Each structure stands twice: as C-alpha cells, then as structure tokens.
C-alpha cells in the first residue's frame, strides 16, 4: 500500500514492537534474576540459553517488524527503516529501563547482596571516605540502573536497526535519479 511515511506513521508502527521487545527483556530480567538466586544444578546453562534466546529473539523480531513496515509502505527507504528501528529501540529501552529500575527499587536485597560481595573483596583496599561514597551511591543505584539501561538499550537498538535496514532495503546510489541524457541501447 502506498502511504506517506511521516513522523506519526513511524511512531505508530514503532509502538507495538517497542512494547513487545521491552516485555521480552523484562521477562528475561525476572527469569535470570530468580534462576541465579535459586542456584540449582544447571542454572548457569539455563541462564546461557536464556541469554542466547533473548538476543536471537530480539534481533529476529526487530527484523520481522522492519520487514513488515517495508511491505506496508512501498516507498520505505533504508533511512526510514533506520528511523523506525531507532524509535522501537527508544520505546523499548524506556519501558525496560523503567521496569528494571522498579524491580531493583522494590527488591533492594538483590543489589545489597551484590554490593556486599563486592565490598567484601575490596574492603581492605578502600578507605572510610570511599566506603561512605559507595553507601551514598547505593541510595541512587536504581536511578543509575535506569539511565545506564536506557542508554545501553537505545544504543544497541540503534546499531541493530542500522545493520538490519541496510540488509532489508539495500542502499541504491542511483535510485531517484532521472535519465541523465545518455541513450541506453
């Protein structure tokens, strides 16, 4: 269908994929955390399988959504697909970063256990000022997690969309050019 690709069309097309990718990442966060905490035999292999499934699944879904967009909009270019992928990444990153911040904010014992382990290893090497700074940082850790997850996921999705867009719609340097007067025979 020949439709005009504008900012509203890109946001509309990016909404559902952003939510789906965020849901997958959030489900992975919850499953990974609880499997790691349970520490049953074979849990590290299960976490590896979940890691692989999440990465491959998210790449496959991003590609699927970009292909569907290119079929819905006949005039879509690789640039349009990059914009779509970036919007999907931003929406997904915003939702996932919010979910991870909420998860760690309401489950501080998970962060506390990790920090206790880290501090136990470096306690002899840190002075009291460094220990106080780490304690103050612990109060803001959920917010730091939000911003780091948001930046990481957005960047990852932006790079992925740039790679996929060029593979779905190859850049044609001659597209859109008029006949330059050379007679083809």
N, CA and C of each residue as an Amber inpcrd file, in Angstrom:
protein
   555
   0.8460000  -1.1590000   0.0000000   0.0000000   0.0000000   0.0000000
   0.8930000   1.2230000   0.0000000   0.5980000   2.1430000  -0.8500000
   1.4130000   3.3400000  -0.9900000   0.9000000   4.4010000  -0.0280000
   1.5700000   4.5440000   1.0900000   1.2100000   5.5580000   2.0690000
   2.4100000   6.4750000   2.2590000   2.1150000   7.6450000   2.7550000
   3.1740000   8.5890000   3.0410000   3.8010000   8.2390000   4.3890000
   5.1150000   8.2200000   4.4320000   5.8150000   7.9110000   5.6750000
   6.1400000   9.2320000   6.3560000   5.4800000   9.4700000   7.4790000
   5.7530000  10.6710000   8.2500000   6.0780000  10.2740000   9.6830000
   6.3210000  11.2720000  10.4940000   6.7210000  11.0380000  11.8740000
   5.6530000  10.2600000  12.6390000   4.3880000  10.5890000  12.4080000
   3.2890000   9.9080000  13.0930000   3.2130000   8.4390000  12.6760000
   3.4150000   8.1640000  11.3970000   3.3760000   6.7800000  10.9100000
   4.5080000   5.9670000  11.5200000   5.6780000   6.5790000  11.6610000
   6.8050000   5.8680000  12.2740000   6.5320000   5.5540000  13.7440000
   6.0040000   6.5370000  14.4910000   5.6970000   6.3020000  15.8980000
   4.6000000   5.2440000  16.0580000   3.6080000   5.2990000  15.2030000
   2.5270000   4.3130000  15.2610000   3.0570000   2.9100000  14.9790000
   3.9290000   2.8020000  13.9870000   4.4960000   1.4940000  13.6450000
   5.4670000   0.9990000  14.7050000   6.0560000   1.8970000  15.4830000
   7.0520000   1.5080000  16.4830000   6.4400000   1.1650000  17.8410000
   5.1880000   1.5180000  18.0680000   4.5910000   1.3660000  19.3960000
   4.5180000  -0.0910000  19.8520000   3.8540000  -0.9240000  19.0980000
   3.6790000  -2.3320000  19.4950000   5.0240000  -3.0650000  19.5550000
   5.8830000  -2.9340000  18.5450000   7.1840000  -3.6060000  18.6330000
   8.0060000  -3.1600000  19.8460000   7.9300000  -1.8780000  20.1930000
   8.6570000  -1.3950000  21.3700000   8.1710000  -2.0540000  22.6400000
   6.8590000  -2.1970000  22.7680000   6.2850000  -2.8430000  23.9490000
   6.6470000  -4.3260000  23.9790000   6.5920000  -4.9850000  22.8340000
   6.9060000  -6.4200000  22.7720000   8.3680000  -6.6740000  23.1500000
   9.2770000  -5.9000000  22.5890000  10.6950000  -6.1000000  22.9080000
  10.9900000  -5.7750000  24.3710000  10.3320000  -4.7650000  24.9130000
  10.5030000  -4.4430000  26.3300000   9.9600000  -5.5630000  27.2130000
   8.8340000  -6.1510000  26.8220000   8.2520000  -7.2540000  27.5940000
   9.1880000  -8.4610000  27.6050000   9.7960000  -8.7460000  26.4720000
  10.7440000  -9.8640000  26.4030000  11.9440000  -9.5980000  27.2970000
  12.4780000  -8.3950000  27.2380000  13.6460000  -8.0580000  28.0500000
  13.3090000  -8.0660000  29.5410000  12.1270000  -7.5960000  29.8910000
  11.7120000  -7.5930000  31.2950000  11.4970000  -9.0150000  31.7980000
  10.8720000  -9.8470000  30.9950000  10.6890000 -11.2520000  31.3810000
  12.0440000 -11.9340000  31.5540000  12.9790000 -11.6150000  30.6840000
  14.3300000 -12.1650000  30.8040000  14.9780000 -11.6970000  32.1090000
  14.8450000 -10.4260000  32.4470000  15.4240000  -9.8970000  33.6910000
  14.8860000 -10.6500000  34.9050000  13.5830000 -10.8310000  34.9480000
  12.9680000 -11.5370000  36.0790000  13.4100000 -12.9960000  36.1360000
  13.3570000 -13.6770000  34.9880000  13.7440000 -15.0940000  34.9610000
  15.2140000 -15.2640000  35.3130000  16.0670000 -14.4420000  34.7600000
  17.5010000 -14.5380000  35.0150000  17.8170000 -14.2950000  36.4930000
  17.1700000 -13.3000000  37.0800000  17.4200000 -12.9880000  38.4920000
  17.0000000 -14.1400000  39.3900000  15.8230000 -14.6780000  39.1630000
  15.3380000 -15.7400000  40.0410000  16.0530000 -17.0700000  39.7990000
  16.4700000 -17.3410000  38.5790000  17.2500000 -18.5560000  38.3210000
  18.6210000 -18.4420000  38.9830000  19.2300000 -17.2670000  38.8820000
  20.5360000 -17.0540000  39.5010000  20.4400000 -17.1520000  41.0180000
  19.3760000 -16.6110000  41.5850000  19.2070000 -16.6690000  43.0430000
  18.9470000 -18.0950000  43.5160000  18.2490000 -18.8850000  42.7200000
  17.9450000 -20.2630000  43.1170000  19.1990000 -21.1290000  43.1150000
  20.1020000 -20.8770000  42.1810000  21.3940000 -21.5600000  42.0910000
  21.2560000 -23.0830000  42.1470000  20.3710000 -23.6400000  41.3410000
  20.2330000 -25.0890000  41.2800000  21.2270000 -25.6380000  40.2530000
  21.4890000 -26.9480000  40.2720000  22.4200000 -27.5120000  39.2960000
  21.9290000 -27.2600000  37.8650000  22.7990000 -26.7550000  37.0540000
  22.4530000 -26.4570000  35.6750000  21.8840000 -25.0630000  35.4670000
  21.8450000 -24.2580000  36.5290000  21.2670000 -22.9180000  36.3850000
  22.1130000 -22.0320000  35.4820000  23.4250000 -22.2030000  35.5090000
  24.2630000 -21.3700000  34.6310000  24.0260000 -21.7250000  33.1590000
  23.7950000 -22.9980000  32.8650000  23.4830000 -23.3930000  31.4860000
  22.1310000 -22.8360000  31.0630000  21.1720000 -22.8370000  31.9690000
  19.8530000 -22.2900000  31.6620000  19.9260000 -20.7850000  31.4280000
  20.7370000 -20.0900000  32.2280000  20.9140000 -18.6450000  32.0380000
  21.5700000 -18.3720000  30.6860000  22.5420000 -19.1990000  30.2940000
  23.1860000 -19.0280000  28.9840000  22.1730000 -19.2230000  27.8590000
  21.3220000 -20.2370000  27.9810000  20.2970000 -20.4960000  26.9630000
  19.3120000 -19.3290000  26.9030000  18.9340000 -18.7920000  28.0610000
  18.0460000 -17.6290000  28.0820000  18.7110000 -16.4070000  27.4430000
  20.0020000 -16.2090000  27.7240000  20.7460000 -15.1010000  27.0990000
  20.6980000 -15.2180000  25.5870000  21.0190000 -16.3860000  25.1060000
  21.0470000 -16.6250000  23.6630000  19.6550000 -16.4530000  23.0400000
  18.6460000 -16.9960000  23.7060000  17.2730000 -16.8880000  23.1970000
  16.8100000 -15.4360000  23.1620000  17.1680000 -14.6580000  24.1820000
  16.7720000 -13.2530000  24.2050000  17.4390000 -12.4720000  23.0790000
  18.7180000 -12.6730000  22.8990000  19.4510000 -11.9370000  21.8600000
  18.9290000 -12.2990000  20.4770000  18.8550000 -13.5890000  20.1840000
  18.3970000 -14.0300000  18.8670000  16.9310000 -13.6440000  18.6450000
  16.1130000 -13.8200000  19.6560000  14.7020000 -13.4810000  19.5270000
  14.4630000 -11.9960000  19.2830000  15.1800000 -11.1510000  19.9930000
  15.0050000  -9.7060000  19.7990000  15.4990000  -9.2650000  18.4310000
  16.6080000  -9.8210000  17.9810000  17.1030000  -9.4840000  16.6370000
  16.0990000  -9.9510000  15.5860000  15.6000000 -11.1570000  15.7370000
  14.6340000 -11.6990000  14.7800000  13.3560000 -10.8580000  14.7540000
  12.8530000 -10.4770000  15.9350000  11.6370000  -9.6700000  15.9830000
  11.8480000  -8.2840000  15.3860000  12.9820000  -7.6690000  15.6680000
  13.2650000  -6.3520000  15.0860000  13.2830000  -6.4570000  13.5620000
  13.9250000  -7.4880000  13.0510000  13.9820000  -7.6980000  11.6040000
  12.5760000  -7.9190000  11.0400000  11.7830000  -8.7220000  11.7290000
  10.4190000  -9.0030000  11.2930000   9.5790000  -7.7330000  11.2380000
   9.6560000  -6.9120000  12.2740000   8.8880000  -5.6690000  12.2900000
   9.3610000  -4.7040000  11.2070000  10.6520000  -4.6720000  10.9400000
  11.1670000  -3.7770000   9.8970000  10.7450000  -4.2610000   8.5050000
  10.7650000  -5.5620000   8.2940000  10.3130000  -6.1080000   7.0070000
   8.8230000  -5.8260000   6.8130000   8.0400000  -6.0180000   7.8530000
   6.6010000  -5.7460000   7.7660000   6.3470000  -4.2740000   7.4320000
   7.1280000  -3.3750000   8.0360000   6.9780000  -1.9450000   7.7460000
   7.3340000  -1.6550000   6.2890000   8.4000000  -2.2720000   5.7950000
   8.8030000  -2.0200000   4.4020000   7.7630000  -2.5590000   3.4150000
   7.0300000  -3.5890000   3.8010000   5.9600000  -4.1010000   2.9330000
   4.7080000  -3.2440000   3.0260000   4.4300000  -2.7000000   4.2060000
   3.2550000  -1.8410000   4.3700000   3.4300000  -0.4980000   3.6690000
   4.6590000  -0.0200000   3.6260000   4.9580000   1.2630000   2.9930000
   5.8920000   1.0070000   1.8200000   5.3380000   1.0300000   0.6160000
   6.1220000   0.7440000  -0.5880000   7.2600000   1.7300000  -0.7950000
   7.0920000   2.9430000  -0.3110000   8.1020000   3.9710000  -0.5240000
   9.1640000   3.9920000   0.5700000   9.1340000   3.0130000   1.4650000
  10.0930000   2.9920000   2.5760000  11.5110000   2.8280000   2.0560000
  12.3950000   3.6100000   2.6330000  13.8110000   3.5310000   2.2870000
  14.5680000   2.9420000   3.4740000  15.8270000   2.6940000   3.2730000
  16.6640000   2.1890000   4.3700000  16.7140000   3.2170000   5.4950000
  16.6840000   4.4750000   5.1450000  16.6770000   5.5330000   6.1530000
  15.4020000   5.4880000   6.9920000  14.2670000   5.2480000   6.3390000
  13.0050000   5.1150000   7.0730000  13.0540000   3.9240000   8.0300000
  13.6480000   2.8370000   7.5710000  13.7620000   1.6570000   8.4380000
  14.6920000   1.9280000   9.6190000  15.7600000   2.6850000   9.3910000
  16.6540000   3.0450000  10.4990000  15.9120000   3.9020000  11.5140000
  15.1030000   4.8390000  11.0210000  14.3090000   5.6730000  11.9320000
  13.3120000   4.8240000  12.7130000  12.6560000   3.9150000  12.0390000
  11.7150000   3.0210000  12.7140000  12.4240000   2.2020000  13.7870000
  13.5570000   1.6010000  13.4320000  14.3010000   0.8000000  14.3940000
  14.7690000   1.6100000  15.5880000  15.1690000   2.8400000  15.3460000
  15.5990000   3.7050000  16.4440000  14.4290000   4.0340000  17.3580000
  13.2630000   4.3080000  16.7880000  12.0860000   4.5780000  17.6130000
  11.6620000   3.3480000  18.4120000  11.7290000   2.1880000  17.7850000
  11.4420000   0.9430000  18.5150000  12.4160000   0.7920000  19.6720000
  13.6870000   1.0540000  19.4180000  14.7110000   0.9270000  20.4570000
  14.4710000   1.9080000  21.6030000  14.1180000   3.1450000  21.2800000
  13.8770000   4.1440000  22.3220000  12.6750000   3.7590000  23.1770000
  11.5820000   3.3530000  22.5390000  10.3950000   2.9470000  23.3010000
  10.6730000   1.7200000  24.1560000  11.3180000   0.7440000  23.5600000
  11.6440000  -0.4720000  24.2900000  12.5890000  -0.1690000  25.4450000
  13.5870000   0.6500000  25.2010000  14.5550000   0.9990000  26.2400000
  13.8920000   1.7560000  27.3790000  12.9920000   2.6590000  27.0570000
  12.3010000   3.4260000  28.0960000  11.4640000   2.5250000  28.9870000
  10.7260000   1.6190000  28.3800000   9.8820000   0.7100000  29.1580000
  10.7420000  -0.2530000  29.9770000  11.7600000  -0.8360000  29.3400000
  12.6070000  -1.7970000  30.0560000  13.4030000  -1.1330000  31.1700000
  13.9400000   0.0520000  30.9160000  14.7100000   0.7510000  31.9540000
  13.8170000   1.0910000  33.1400000  12.5800000   1.4810000  32.8760000
  11.6310000   1.7690000  33.9600000  11.3120000   0.5030000  34.7470000
  11.1060000  -0.5990000  34.0420000  10.8050000  -1.8650000  34.7240000
  11.9930000  -2.3350000  35.5530000  13.2050000  -2.2110000  35.0270000
  14.3720000  -2.6550000  35.7950000  14.6160000  -1.7500000  36.9970000
  14.3870000  -0.4400000  36.8400000  14.5280000   0.4600000  37.9800000
  13.5180000   0.0990000  39.0730000  12.2790000  -0.1390000  38.6880000
  11.2550000  -0.5150000  39.6620000  11.5920000  -1.8440000  40.3280000
  12.0890000  -2.7930000  39.5350000  12.4400000  -4.0960000  40.0920000
  13.5130000  -3.9630000  41.1650000  14.5740000  -3.2270000  40.8720000
  15.6610000  -3.0890000  41.8390000  15.2920000  -2.1580000  42.9870000
  14.4040000  -1.2140000  42.7550000  13.9670000  -0.3220000  43.8250000
  13.1380000  -1.0790000  44.8590000  12.3060000  -2.0120000  44.3900000
  11.4540000  -2.7590000  45.3040000  12.0450000  -4.1010000  45.7270000
  13.2300000  -4.4260000  45.2290000  13.9730000  -5.6120000  45.6610000
  15.4070000  -5.2090000  45.9970000  15.5840000  -4.3610000  47.0220000
  16.9390000  -3.8570000  47.3190000  17.8850000  -4.9390000  47.8300000
  17.3390000  -6.0490000  48.2810000  18.2070000  -7.1170000  48.7880000
  19.0820000  -7.7100000  47.6850000  18.6020000  -7.6780000  46.4520000
  19.3920000  -8.1950000  45.3280000  20.6190000  -7.3290000  45.1220000
  20.4250000  -6.0160000  45.1280000  21.5550000  -5.1030000  44.9880000
  22.4440000  -5.1850000  46.2250000  21.8360000  -5.3000000  47.3990000
  22.6070000  -5.3820000  48.6380000  23.5340000  -6.5860000  48.6670000
  23.0390000  -7.7370000  48.2100000  23.8870000  -8.9310000  48.1720000
  25.0590000  -8.7520000  47.2190000  24.8070000  -8.1650000  46.0700000
  25.8850000  -7.9400000  45.1030000  26.9140000  -6.9530000  45.6480000
  26.4460000  -5.8930000  46.2890000  27.3750000  -4.9060000  46.8490000
  28.1510000  -5.4850000  48.0310000  27.5020000  -6.2970000  48.8580000
  28.2100000  -6.9250000  49.9750000  29.3280000  -7.8300000  49.4750000
  29.0650000  -8.5590000  48.4130000  30.0890000  -9.4190000  47.8230000
  31.2490000  -8.5820000  47.2910000  30.9160000  -7.5070000  46.5760000
  31.9650000  -6.6480000  46.0130000  32.7440000  -5.9480000  47.1120000
  32.0540000  -5.4540000  48.1180000  32.7450000  -4.7660000  49.2080000
  33.5930000  -5.7220000  50.0260000  33.1500000  -6.9570000  50.1440000
  33.9410000  -7.9540000  50.8630000  35.2860000  -8.1990000  50.1980000
  35.3120000  -8.1370000  48.8910000  36.5600000  -8.3620000  48.1610000
  37.4790000  -7.1490000  48.2270000  36.9260000  -5.9520000  48.2780000
  37.7370000  -4.7400000  48.2070000  37.7550000  -3.9340000  49.4940000
  37.1990000  -4.4610000  50.5690000  37.0910000  -3.7240000  51.8160000
  38.4550000  -3.3130000  52.3640000  39.4490000  -4.1680000  52.2210000
  40.7880000  -3.8540000  52.7260000  41.4410000  -2.7290000  51.9230000
  41.0300000  -2.5600000  50.7020000  41.6620000  -1.5790000  49.8130000
  40.9590000  -0.2250000  49.8140000  39.7820000  -0.1300000  50.4210000
  39.0130000   1.1130000  50.4210000  39.1130000   1.8090000  51.7680000
  39.2680000   3.1310000  51.7290000  39.2840000   3.8970000  52.9760000
  37.8550000   4.2580000  53.3720000  37.6850000   4.9190000  54.4950000
  36.3460000   5.2270000  55.0040000  35.5980000   6.1950000  54.0820000
  36.3070000   7.1220000  53.4480000  35.6490000   8.0490000  52.5230000
  35.0840000   7.3030000  51.3190000  35.8270000   6.3530000  50.8050000
  35.3550000   5.5660000  49.6700000  34.1520000   4.7160000  50.0670000
  34.2010000   4.1640000  51.2600000  33.0710000   3.3590000  51.7380000
  31.8170000   4.2270000  51.8960000  31.9790000   5.4510000  52.4220000
  30.8370000   6.3640000  52.5640000  30.2770000   6.7540000  51.2010000
  31.1500000   6.9880000  50.2280000  30.6990000   7.3380000  48.8840000
  29.9150000   6.1870000  48.2610000  30.3700000   4.9550000  48.4870000
  29.6380000   3.7960000  47.9650000  28.2760000   3.6440000  48.6320000
  28.2170000   3.9120000  49.9410000  26.9280000   3.8510000  50.6320000
  25.9460000   4.8880000  50.0880000  26.4430000   6.0990000  49.7990000
  25.5750000   7.1290000  49.2320000  25.1330000   6.7560000  47.8190000
  26.0390000   6.1180000  47.0860000  25.7080000   5.7030000  45.7310000
  24.6240000   4.6190000  45.7490000  24.6340000   3.7840000  46.7570000
  23.6400000   2.7090000  46.8650000  22.2170000   3.2610000  46.9040000
  22.0460000   4.4410000  47.5040000  20.7180000   5.0460000  47.5720000
  20.2020000   5.4210000  46.1810000  21.1090000   5.7830000  45.2920000
  20.7300000   6.2220000  43.9500000  20.9230000   5.1470000  42.8900000
  21.2220000   3.9400000  43.3010000  21.5190000   2.8880000  42.3350000
  20.3470000   2.5670000  41.3930000  19.1080000   2.5130000  41.8540000
  18.0180000   2.2560000  40.8970000  17.9410000   3.3130000  39.7850000
  18.1790000   4.5740000  40.1220000  18.1690000   5.6200000  39.0980000
  19.3510000   5.4610000  38.1530000  20.5060000   5.0910000  38.6820000
  21.6710000   4.8420000  37.8320000  21.4120000   3.6640000  36.9010000
  20.7380000   2.6460000  37.4280000  20.3770000   1.4920000  36.6030000
  19.4410000   1.9350000  35.4810000  18.4810000   2.8060000  35.8020000
  17.5630000   3.3000000  34.7790000  18.3240000   3.9620000  33.6300000
  19.1790000   4.9080000  33.9520000  19.8780000   5.6470000  32.9000000
  20.8620000   4.7650000  32.1360000  21.5530000   3.8840000  32.8290000
  22.5010000   3.0190000  32.1190000  21.7650000   2.0380000  31.2090000
  20.6630000   1.4700000  31.6640000  19.8780000   0.5580000  30.8250000
  19.2720000   1.2950000  29.6360000  18.7730000   2.4960000  29.8770000
  18.1590000   3.2640000  28.7940000  19.1900000   3.5890000  27.7130000
  20.3470000   4.0480000  28.1200000  21.3920000   4.3980000  27.1460000
  21.8870000   3.1570000  26.4170000  22.1460000   2.0810000  27.1480000
  22.6510000   0.8570000  26.5320000  21.6400000   0.2750000  25.5270000
  20.3970000   0.1410000  25.9430000  19.3800000  -0.4650000  25.0710000
  19.1000000   0.4010000  23.8480000  19.0830000   1.7120000  24.0300000
  18.8740000   2.6020000  22.8910000  20.0220000   2.4790000  21.9000000
  21.2390000   2.4870000  22.3990000  22.4030000   2.3730000  21.5180000
  22.4150000   1.0290000  20.7940000  22.1390000  -0.0460000  21.5270000
  22.0980000  -1.3860000  20.9280000  21.0490000  -1.4520000  19.8230000
  19.8580000  -0.9380000  20.0900000  18.7910000  -0.9510000  19.0950000
  19.0990000  -0.0620000  17.9040000  19.7520000   1.0580000  18.1420000
  20.1230000   1.9630000  17.0550000  21.1140000   1.2770000  16.1170000
  22.1370000   0.6300000  16.6900000  23.1280000  -0.0780000  15.8640000
  22.4640000  -1.2400000  15.1310000  21.6350000  -1.9930000  15.8340000
  20.9370000  -3.1200000  15.2050000  20.0490000  -2.6470000  14.0600000
  19.3240000  -1.5700000  14.2500000  18.4460000  -1.0820000  13.1830000
  19.2520000  -0.5850000  11.9910000  20.4130000  -0.0040000  12.2360000
  21.2620000   0.4420000  11.1230000  21.7650000  -0.7510000  10.3160000
  22.1180000  -1.8110000  10.9950000  22.6030000  -3.0170000  10.3030000
  21.4660000  -3.6770000   9.5290000  20.3260000  -3.8450000  10.1850000
  19.1980000  -4.5320000   9.5450000  18.6000000  -3.7310000   8.3910000
  18.5370000  -2.4220000   8.5330000  17.9290000  -1.5950000   7.4860000
  18.6860000  -1.7260000   6.1720000  20.0000000  -1.7590000   6.2390000
  20.7950000  -1.9080000   5.0280000  20.6680000  -3.2820000   4.3980000
  20.3290000  -4.2660000   5.1900000  20.1450000  -5.6120000   4.6520000
  18.7380000  -5.8190000   4.0990000  17.7610000  -5.1440000   4.6700000
  16.3790000  -5.3000000   4.2150000  16.1510000  -4.5000000   2.9310000
  16.5860000  -3.2510000   2.9260000  16.4890000  -2.4040000   1.7360000
  17.8920000  -1.8960000   1.4360000  18.5790000  -2.5500000   0.5220000
  19.9390000  -2.1020000   0.2080000  19.9270000  -0.6870000  -0.3560000
  20.9380000   0.0800000   0.0210000  21.0470000   1.4450000  -0.4950000
  21.4130000   1.4000000  -1.9660000  20.6230000   2.0720000  -2.7570000
  20.8730000   2.1540000  -4.1840000  21.2970000   3.5840000  -4.4890000
  22.5570000   3.8090000  -4.8210000  23.0010000   5.1830000  -5.0580000
  22.3680000   5.8080000  -6.2880000  21.7640000   5.0020000  -7.1570000
  21.1680000   5.5240000  -8.3780000  19.6610000   5.6870000  -8.2870000
  19.0950000   5.3160000  -7.1610000  17.6470000   5.4310000  -7.0040000
  17.2460000   6.9010000  -6.9690000  16.1850000   7.2050000  -7.6410000
  15.6610000   8.5530000  -7.6190000  16.2940000   9.4800000  -8.6420000
  17.2690000   9.0030000  -9.3980000  17.9130000   9.8500000 -10.4110000
  17.1280000   9.7760000 -11.7070000  17.0380000  10.8970000 -12.3510000
  16.3890000  10.9610000 -13.6580000  17.3900000  10.5520000 -14.7280000
  16.8780000  10.3210000 -15.8960000  17.7320000   9.9770000 -17.0340000
  18.6830000  11.1480000 -17.2840000  19.9760000  10.8470000 -17.3400000
  20.9660000  11.9040000 -17.4940000  21.2590000  12.2550000 -18.9460000
  20.4110000  11.8040000 -19.8430000  20.5920000  12.1390000 -21.2560000
  21.3700000  11.1080000 -22.0220000  21.8960000  10.1070000 -21.3720000
  22.6430000   9.0670000 -22.0580000  21.6380000   8.0680000 -22.6160000
  21.7670000   7.7880000 -23.8750000  20.8520000   6.8700000 -24.5450000
  21.2990000   5.4520000 -24.3100000  20.4370000   4.6390000 -23.6450000
  20.7760000   3.2370000 -23.4180000  20.3100000   2.4100000 -24.5960000
  21.1470000   1.4910000 -25.0250000  20.7990000   0.6320000 -26.1640000
  20.9730000  -0.8000000 -25.8020000
